[in-house]
Amino acid sequence: MVSKTTQTSKNAELSNFGVDAVRDLLRAVTGKPSDESLGRTITGSDALVMTTKRPVRELPALLAELLVAYEDDAYKARFEWIDHLAEVKDPSGITALDALLVAQLQSGDTARAHLAMPENFGWDEISGFKIGGAGRHQFDDLDLDEYLEGLGDERGDLNLEHLKSRRVQVGWIKSGNFDTRWSLYNTLVSEQELDGKLYALIEGRWFEVAPTLVSAVDNYLESLPEAATALPPAQKNESEGAYNERVARLSGDLLLLDKQLARAADATSSIEFCDLLSARAELIHVKRKSRSATLSHLFAQGNISASTLIGDGAFRDIVRLRLGEIAGEDSDRWLDLVPASDSRPDRARYTVHFAVFTNSKGTGAGWLPFFSKLNLMQTAKQIQSLGPGVVISRVAVESEPST
């Protein structure tokens, strides 16, 4: 999950901000109401703040109008998802959920938790992190497993007070300095089940997830077809890049495009078309799940790549140049998969294939955290609306290197 503050220079649809039920929980939204009699702009989240020039004597009438707007369910046409998440306010419920989390961390069980930055900083700005309780150790990433391992015997004494008092510092490449940003508790993202219900900890707040949403997400992911290309297991400690190279070398039906970047029209930065391109027109994007980062980057990469392939002929021309350079004499069959800018791509021909390294033993769709599944569902629907299909595969990680 990502919480963000975003603004535009003019009134815009919410989708322009990249806001959706998967990635964003907004502290507050400021916008132009559809009924301008209530005001030109309204800001609110749990509470409503507004400024009006109406005289005090009209306050009762204004409050009556606001009550009618509050009870109106017209929002469900565009923002129905908001009803599926409810912040836990009951202190006893919060205490019980915190206790589950602390007990798991004390035992070194991180299956239901990871660390993530509450703010959206570019990774090219960051040199590393320091976390309270770990001494002078510097972390390349916010890695919960590495942090707990570094605590050693002190891990068993970890408690809620430690989580809330220990600070996380961010190291900046430009200045060389470390800046204290958040408490350890506020960087924890966790999913817990209590009394048959699913809860999520995000930025220090627990949210209850409606069973109807859980069921809808699981049913959707179960409906996705199996990948046409079966990928082999990853080796222990094998990087994503090394895996992609090895798999492409072993298969004549896979072309290595990892780190081959192309720039879309009007884009400020280049994007990766895919890690592996299959002869079946699968755009395969590979990511290791074992680190603290969520899978949102993987899904976003697949979405951007597919939409750019469909809609940007100049981008396809650049990709074709890369294909010719990489495939050499065998380039014709690969070039056939990506039409030039003067031709239209057959959208239904493509499949976006998300491949995830994981040792998770979860069954069905249970090997992914819930909010990753929710993110995937939202992203997959966006991709499918363009024409391509979507699949996701679990790439097992061998306990010992292959010979």
Secondary structure, 3 states (H helix, E strand, C coil): CECCCCCCCCCCCHHHHCCCCCCECCCCEEECCCCHHHCCCEEECCCEECCCCCCHHHHHHHHHHHHHHHHCCCCHHHHHHHHHEEECCCHHHHHHHHHHHHHHHHCCCCCCEEECCCCCCCHHHEEEEEECCCCCCCECCCCHHHHHHHHHHHHHHCCHHHHHHCEEEEEECCCCCEEEEEEHHHHEEEEEEECCEEEEEECCEEEEECHHHHHHHHHHHHHCCCCCCCCCCECCCCCHHHHHHHHHHHCCCEEECCCCEECCCCCCCCEECCCEEECCCEEEEEEECCCCCCCHHHHHHHHHHHHHHHHCHHHHHHHHHHHHHHHHHHHHHHHCCCCCCCCCCCHHHCEEEEEEECCCCCCCCCCCCHHHHHHHHHHHHHHHHHCCEEEEEEECECCCCCC
